Amino acid sequence: IERLGDDDDDVCTEAALALGKLACKDAIPVLKQAISNHDLGDVRIAATKALSNIGTDDALDILLGLAQERPAGMEEYNLDGWDDYWDIQRIAIIGIGDHQVSKAVPVLTQLLKSESCQDLEPEILTALAKADLKGVEFLLSILAESSNRTIRRAVSALAQCKSEHYALCLNEIVKLISHQDAHVRLAACQTLGHFSLYEAFEPLAHCFADTDTDDNACKALFKIAGEMSAYADEMTAADYKFLTQFITHSDEELMLLAAKLLFNKNNTSFQDIFIELISNKALSSHIRRDLIQYYAIHIKNDEVTLAP
């Protein structure tokens, strides 16, 4: 606490961070004072992080105030032209979400309407998802009437809600699988993949062979499908056909993910393809190694061996 007033700004910064790690309740008043009065932005930011780490009701009340308005005495810009309050406000909002401050929901919804907070939209939406049921219900209510960007961010934020709220979100997010915007569809798939609810398998399968997605989107979809252990049982002939077009893809990571999904089941139709990939010396060694390891884990057909 004494070192918060050190002549060396780096010492002040480290002292603030240390007090946060120690969850020092006695430091709350001086941390609050540092945020308002210290000349250096790094110290103000460190003090805000410390309050979030301490996480008591008193500390969270200060964060709630910081989320709403600039501390008294803090100028809009410091000497280098950067407004430190943006970082402080962002950290405060993230802390409110991490600590699931339910009384913050009205404050967060009001902040969404402010033009000055547009750059903080992802953090605000995530904090709402974490806060409580009212926050989740608010996010679901804006899915039909917001811009594509906000819809995508809200859906991504819902992946952070409590598991007991997954079922409530399911139907509204499933509807977005047929959205006209590919990025919204991808966000819906990612959140459904995070939920890992069996009810999501069938609608996810329809989006799996989405010919409108770019390579990065395909990577994300493949990873999601691979993480959902029961997904292989839901794959159709069209899904397998879709996967085979990536076996010779120039992006090796995308090829690897497709190959793993293709061979997720003991399907003899694709074992020769897998062996051919393993034998392809043009591929990076780490890609071939991953293929061999995956093959060794899943191979159950004695008729095809690694001999080739």
C-alpha positions as CSV (number, residue, x, y, z in Angstrom):
1,I,0.0,0.0,0.0
2,E,2.8,2.4,0.9
3,R,4.5,1.7,-2.4
4,L,1.5,2.9,-4.3
5,G,2.9,6.4,-3.6
6,D,6.4,5.6,-4.7
7,D,8.3,8.1,-6.8
8,D,8.9,5.5,-9.4
9,D,5.9,4.9,-11.6
10,D,6.8,1.3,-12.3
11,V,6.9,0.5,-8.6
12,C,3.5,2.0,-8.2
13,T,2.1,-0.1,-11.1
14,E,3.6,-3.3,-9.7
15,A,2.4,-2.5,-6.2
16,A,-1.2,-2.1,-7.5
17,L,-1.0,-5.4,-9.3
18,A,0.4,-7.1,-6.3
19,L,-2.4,-5.8,-4.1
20,G,-4.9,-7.3,-6.5
21,K,-3.2,-10.7,-6.5
22,L,-3.2,-10.6,-2.7
23,A,-6.9,-9.6,-2.7
24,C,-6.1,-6.9,-0.2
25,K,-9.4,-5.4,1.0
26,D,-7.6,-2.7,3.0
27,A,-6.2,-1.3,-0.3
28,I,-9.5,-0.6,-1.9
29,P,-9.7,3.1,-0.8
30,V,-6.1,3.9,-2.0
31,L,-6.6,2.0,-5.3
32,K,-9.7,4.1,-5.9
33,Q,-7.7,7.2,-5.2
34,A,-5.0,6.1,-7.6
35,I,-7.5,5.7,-10.4
36,S,-8.7,9.2,-9.9
37,N,-5.5,11.1,-9.1
38,H,-2.4,9.3,-10.4
39,D,-0.7,11.0,-13.4
40,L,0.3,7.8,-15.1
41,G,-2.3,5.7,-17.1
42,D,-0.5,2.4,-16.4
43,V,-1.0,3.0,-12.6
44,R,-4.7,3.8,-13.1
45,I,-5.2,0.7,-15.2
46,A,-3.3,-1.5,-12.8
47,A,-5.4,-0.2,-9.9
48,T,-8.5,-1.0,-11.9
49,K,-7.3,-4.5,-12.5
50,A,-6.5,-4.9,-8.8
51,L,-10.1,-3.9,-7.8
52,S,-11.4,-6.6,-10.2
53,N,-9.1,-9.2,-8.7
54,I,-10.2,-8.2,-5.1
55,G,-13.8,-8.6,-6.2
56,T,-15.5,-7.7,-2.9
57,D,-18.8,-5.8,-3.0
58,D,-17.0,-2.5,-2.3
59,A,-14.5,-3.1,-5.1
60,L,-17.3,-4.1,-7.5
61,D,-19.3,-1.0,-6.7
62,I,-16.3,1.1,-7.7
63,L,-16.0,-0.8,-10.9
64,L,-19.7,-0.3,-11.6
65,G,-19.2,3.4,-11.1
66,L,-16.1,3.4,-13.4
67,A,-18.1,1.6,-16.1
68,Q,-20.7,4.5,-16.1
69,E,-18.6,7.6,-15.8
70,R,-15.1,9.0,-15.9
71,P,-13.5,9.5,-12.4
72,A,-13.6,13.0,-11.1
73,G,-10.4,14.9,-11.9
74,M,-9.3,12.6,-14.8
75,E,-8.7,14.5,-18.0
76,E,-10.1,13.2,-21.2
77,Y,-6.6,12.7,-22.8
78,N,-3.2,12.3,-21.3
79,L,0.0,13.7,-22.7
80,D,0.4,11.2,-25.6
81,G,-3.2,11.7,-26.8
82,W,-4.6,8.4,-25.6
83,D,-7.6,8.4,-23.3
84,D,-6.8,6.1,-20.4
85,Y,-10.5,6.0,-19.4
86,W,-11.3,3.7,-22.3
87,D,-9.0,1.1,-20.8
88,I,-10.3,1.6,-17.3
89,Q,-13.9,1.4,-18.5
90,R,-13.1,-1.8,-20.5
91,I,-11.4,-3.5,-17.5
92,A,-14.3,-2.4,-15.2
93,I,-16.9,-3.9,-17.6
94,I,-14.9,-7.2,-17.9
95,G,-14.6,-7.4,-14.2
96,I,-18.3,-6.9,-13.7
97,G,-19.0,-9.7,-16.0
98,D,-16.4,-12.1,-14.5
99,H,-17.9,-11.5,-11.1
100,Q,-21.4,-12.0,-12.4
101,V,-22.7,-8.7,-11.0
102,S,-26.5,-9.1,-11.6
103,K,-27.3,-5.5,-10.5
104,A,-25.1,-4.3,-13.4
105,V,-27.6,-5.4,-16.1
106,P,-29.5,-2.1,-16.3
107,V,-26.2,-0.2,-16.4
108,L,-24.8,-2.4,-19.2
109,T,-27.9,-2.2,-21.3
110,Q,-27.8,1.6,-21.0
111,L,-24.1,1.6,-22.0
112,L,-25.0,-0.3,-25.2
113,K,-27.1,2.7,-26.3
114,S,-24.2,5.2,-25.8
115,E,-22.2,6.1,-28.9
116,S,-19.1,6.5,-26.8
117,C,-19.3,2.9,-25.9
118,Q,-19.6,1.3,-29.3
119,D,-16.0,0.1,-29.3
120,L,-16.8,-1.7,-26.0
121,E,-19.8,-3.6,-27.4
122,P,-18.2,-7.1,-27.3
123,E,-17.2,-6.6,-23.6
124,I,-20.6,-5.3,-22.6
125,L,-22.4,-8.1,-24.4
126,T,-20.2,-10.7,-22.7
127,A,-20.7,-9.1,-19.3
128,L,-24.5,-9.3,-19.8
129,A,-24.2,-13.0,-20.8
130,K,-22.3,-13.7,-17.6
131,A,-24.3,-11.5,-15.3
132,D,-27.5,-13.5,-14.7
133,L,-30.7,-14.7,-16.4
134,K,-31.9,-11.1,-17.1
135,G,-28.7,-10.4,-19.0
136,V,-29.2,-13.6,-21.1
137,E,-32.8,-12.7,-21.8
138,F,-31.8,-9.3,-23.0
139,L,-29.2,-10.7,-25.4
140,L,-31.8,-13.1,-26.8
141,S,-34.3,-10.2,-27.2
142,I,-31.9,-8.2,-29.5
143,L,-31.0,-11.0,-31.8
144,A,-33.9,-10.3,-34.2
145,E,-33.5,-6.5,-34.4
146,S,-29.8,-5.7,-34.3
147,S,-27.2,-5.2,-37.0
148,N,-25.4,-8.3,-38.2
149,R,-22.3,-7.3,-36.3
150,T,-24.2,-7.0,-33.0
151,I,-26.0,-10.3,-33.6
152,R,-22.7,-12.0,-34.2
153,R,-21.2,-10.5,-31.1
154,A,-24.3,-11.3,-28.9
155,V,-24.3,-14.9,-30.1
156,S,-20.6,-15.3,-29.3
157,A,-21.2,-13.7,-25.9
158,L,-23.9,-16.2,-25.1
159,A,-21.3,-18.9,-25.2
160,Q,-20.1,-17.4,-21.9
161,C,-23.4,-17.8,-20.1
162,K,-24.0,-20.3,-17.3
163,S,-24.7,-23.9,-18.4
164,E,-28.1,-23.8,-16.8
165,H,-29.1,-21.1,-19.4
166,Y,-27.9,-23.1,-22.5
167,A,-31.3,-24.7,-23.1
168,L,-33.0,-21.3,-23.0
169,C,-30.6,-20.0,-25.7
170,L,-30.8,-23.1,-27.9
171,N,-33.8,-22.4,-30.1
172,E,-33.0,-18.7,-30.8
173,I,-29.4,-19.6,-31.8
174,V,-30.5,-22.5,-34.0
175,K,-32.7,-20.1,-35.9
176,L,-29.5,-18.1,-36.9
177,I,-28.0,-21.1,-38.6
178,S,-30.0,-20.1,-41.7
179,H,-29.1,-16.4,-41.3
180,Q,-28.1,-14.7,-44.6
181,D,-24.7,-13.5,-43.1
182,A,-22.0,-16.2,-43.1
183,H,-20.3,-14.7,-40.0
184,V,-23.5,-14.9,-38.0
185,R,-24.0,-18.5,-39.0
186,L,-20.4,-19.3,-38.0
187,A,-20.9,-17.6,-34.6
188,A,-24.1,-19.6,-34.1
189,C,-22.2,-22.8,-34.9
190,Q,-19.4,-21.9,-32.5
191,T,-21.8,-21.2,-29.6
192,L,-23.8,-24.4,-30.3
193,G,-20.5,-26.3,-30.3
194,H,-19.6,-24.8,-27.0
195,F,-23.0,-25.8,-25.6
196,S,-22.5,-29.4,-26.8
197,L,-26.2,-30.1,-26.5
198,Y,-27.5,-33.2,-28.4
199,E,-30.4,-31.1,-29.8
200,A,-27.8,-29.0,-31.6
201,F,-26.4,-31.8,-33.7
202,E,-29.0,-32.0,-36.4
203,P,-29.2,-28.2,-37.2
204,L,-25.4,-28.0,-37.1
205,A,-25.2,-30.8,-39.7
206,H,-27.2,-28.6,-42.1
207,C,-24.6,-25.8,-41.7
208,F,-21.6,-28.2,-41.9
209,A,-21.6,-28.4,-45.7
210,D,-22.1,-24.6,-46.1
211,T,-20.5,-23.8,-49.4
212,D,-20.6,-20.1,-48.5
213,T,-18.0,-20.2,-45.8
214,D,-14.4,-19.3,-46.3
215,D,-11.3,-21.4,-45.3
216,N,-11.1,-19.9,-41.8
217,A,-14.8,-20.5,-41.2
218,C,-14.4,-24.1,-42.4
219,K,-11.5,-24.6,-39.9
220,A,-13.7,-23.3,-37.1
221,L,-16.6,-25.6,-38.2
222,F,-14.4,-28.6,-38.4
223,K,-12.9,-28.0,-35.0
224,I,-16.4,-27.6,-33.5
225,A,-17.6,-30.8,-35.1
226,G,-14.5,-32.6,-34.0
227,E,-15.0,-31.5,-30.4
228,M,-18.6,-32.8,-30.3
229,S,-18.0,-36.5,-29.7
230,A,-21.4,-37.6,-31.0
231,Y,-21.2,-35.6,-34.2
232,A,-19.7,-38.4,-36.3
233,D,-22.9,-40.4,-35.8
234,E,-24.9,-37.5,-37.3
235,M,-22.8,-37.0,-40.5
236,T,-24.5,-37.7,-43.8
237,A,-23.1,-38.8,-47.2
238,A,-23.2,-35.2,-48.2
239,D,-21.1,-34.2,-45.3
240,Y,-18.5,-36.8,-46.2
241,K,-18.5,-35.7,-49.8
242,F,-18.0,-32.1,-48.6
243,L,-15.0,-33.2,-46.5
244,T,-13.2,-35.0,-49.3
245,Q,-12.8,-31.8,-51.3
246,F,-10.4,-30.6,-48.6
247,I,-8.1,-33.6,-48.6
248,T,-5.9,-32.0,-51.2
249,H,-6.3,-28.4,-49.9
250,S,-3.2,-26.2,-49.9
251,D,-3.9,-25.2,-46.3
252,E,-2.4,-28.1,-44.4
253,E,-4.3,-27.3,-41.2
254,L,-7.6,-27.3,-43.0
255,M,-6.6,-30.6,-44.7
256,L,-5.7,-32.2,-41.3
257,L,-9.0,-31.2,-39.7
258,A,-11.0,-32.5,-42.6
259,A,-9.0,-35.8,-42.7
260,K,-9.6,-36.3,-38.9
261,L,-13.3,-35.8,-39.3
262,L,-13.4,-38.0,-42.4
263,F,-11.9,-40.8,-40.5
264,N,-13.7,-40.2,-37.2
265,K,-15.7,-43.4,-37.8
266,N,-14.2,-46.7,-38.8
267,N,-15.1,-46.2,-42.5
268,T,-13.1,-48.4,-44.8
269,S,-14.0,-46.2,-47.8
270,F,-11.6,-43.6,-46.6
271,Q,-8.7,-45.6,-45.2
272,D,-6.8,-45.6,-48.4
273,I,-7.1,-41.9,-48.6
274,F,-5.7,-41.6,-45.1
275,I,-2.8,-43.9,-45.9
276,E,-2.1,-41.9,-49.0
277,L,-1.9,-38.7,-46.9
278,I,0.5,-40.3,-44.4
279,S,2.7,-41.4,-47.3
280,N,2.8,-37.9,-48.9
281,K,6.3,-36.6,-48.3
282,A,5.3,-33.2,-49.7
283,L,3.3,-32.6,-46.4
284,S,5.0,-31.1,-43.4
285,S,6.4,-33.7,-41.0
286,H,4.2,-32.5,-38.1
287,I,1.1,-32.8,-40.2
288,R,2.0,-36.4,-41.2
289,R,2.9,-37.2,-37.5
290,D,-0.6,-35.9,-36.4
291,L,-2.2,-38.0,-39.1
292,I,-0.3,-41.2,-38.0
293,Q,-1.2,-40.6,-34.4
294,Y,-4.9,-40.1,-35.2
295,Y,-4.8,-43.2,-37.4
296,A,-3.3,-45.3,-34.7
297,I,-5.9,-44.2,-32.2
298,H,-8.9,-44.9,-34.4
299,I,-8.0,-47.8,-36.7
300,K,-10.0,-50.9,-36.0
301,N,-9.9,-52.6,-39.4
302,D,-7.3,-55.4,-39.5
303,E,-7.5,-55.5,-43.3
304,V,-5.8,-52.2,-43.7
305,T,-2.4,-51.6,-42.0
306,L,0.2,-49.0,-41.8
307,A,2.6,-51.1,-43.9
308,P,2.3,-48.9,-47.1
